Amino acid sequence: MSNIIGDEKKVKLILSDGSVFHGRSFGYEKPVAGEVVFNTAMTGYPESLTDPSYAGQLMVLTYPLVGNYGVPPFTTEPNGLATFMESEKIHAEAIIVSDYSEEYSHWNAAESLADWLKREQVPGITGIDTRELTKVLREQGVMMGRIVFGNEPDHLPESSYAGINYVDKVSCKEIIHYAGNKKNGYSKDTPSTQLKFQLSNSGSRSKKVVLVDCGVKTNIIRCLLKRNVEVIRVPWDYDFNELEFDGLFISNGPGDPDTCDAAVQNIRKAMQNPKLPVFGICMGNQLLAKAGGAKIYKLKYGHRSHNQPVRMVGTERCFITSQNHGYAVDNNTLGTDWEPLFINMNDGSNEGIRHKTNPWFSAQFHPEAASGPTDTEFLFDKFVNLL
Ligand SMILES: NC(=O)CC[C@H](N)C(=O)O
């Protein structure tokens, strides 16, 4: 076996404030730049790397040991969805870890993280003091960074994150239909969740949901399909209003929601029907809020982890949630017809909104998890029950 440490090339992470972190390469070697963000989850690197919401970002994992359970095989279900990944490829620009483990062991592992990164041409760097790096990002806020190999010059072309429409880069390019899947079983709504909307009919025809694909994670589609709805996945800027459908879902997606005006206009048009059920997740929360007239701002260092506590407004119910976002809805700009649905218990920021009378709601966190806790999956039941 080759000595991976011996073969590793020296590599530098250079932050836009001038700080430099030295490490070693274990993935593909090409210089990259992106927004440096940290994720404090202890597991889930295959899901996070393939989450399209990480496009344009260099992902720092604060959990020190990474790679020890390898990477699952890339297989697809009959409907074309990836079985174990959140999309068909790695979307993060790079992964930055403290202690990469070349040795791996897991019943479902097909290859090492290093081999996967090399095949997908994504850099991975190890030996980085990720505690120190995270302290810098927490104190100064997220910033741009570059990864430079060996003796290459320190300067890559200028790059930025804000203002770039990453959604357009990762959204599907044409409409994709998925039939609902009765077989997987439809879990009934939890009566105790206290998120009450009037239930509409529950006829036998399977309901159609338009899914605005801003960079949708596989498990969101799966969570809808297993509740036996038909999903019509449309490109982020497609005007779906001419289609025949029973509910609107707005997906997660990378980057700055202020670059997604076309989607906001289409959502606003759909909201002319006050009875249409609408549910959004993450970027979907931000776009629904924008369609309702609210404003978005950028958090200092975002929420990326498996243990973000949120409280359902008007109740004492708290949930531990999976999150990945850098922007947030400004609660103070919500119109009088809207109210916060969830609040983050660490920093008080918005974690979801609801309309006071119409069946429109959204979550800033990820009820579909993948990876992370599944405690809020009942929100899909709420949505499907409204159809
Ligand atoms: N996961 C997401 O949908 C991210 C939403 C948005 N791009 C943000 O960073 O805030």
The ligand as an SDF file (V2000), in Angstrom:
LIG
                    3D

 10  9  0  0  0  0  0  0  0  0999 V2000
  -29.5560   25.0950    1.7730 N   0  0  0  0  0  0  0  0  0  0  0  0
  -30.0510   26.1900    1.2110 C   0  0  0  0  0  0  0  0  0  0  0  0
  -31.0880   26.1840    0.5560 O   0  0  0  0  0  0  0  0  0  0  0  0
  -29.2460   27.4390    1.3520 C   0  0  0  0  0  0  0  0  0  0  0  0
  -30.0650   28.6700    1.1200 C   0  0  0  0  0  0  0  0  0  0  0  0
  -29.2340   29.8850    0.8080 C   0  0  0  0  0  0  0  0  0  0  0  0
  -28.5040   29.6640   -0.3410 N   0  0  0  0  0  0  0  0  0  0  0  0
  -28.3610   30.2330    1.9990 C   0  0  0  0  0  0  0  0  0  0  0  0
  -27.1700   29.9290    2.0340 O   0  0  0  0  0  0  0  0  0  0  0  0
  -28.8800   30.8180    2.9070 O   0  0  0  0  0  0  0  0  0  0  0  0
  1  2  1  0
  2  3  2  0
  2  4  1  0
  4  5  1  0
  5  6  1  0
  6  7  1  0
  6  8  1  0
  8  9  2  0
  8 10  1  0
M  END
$$$$
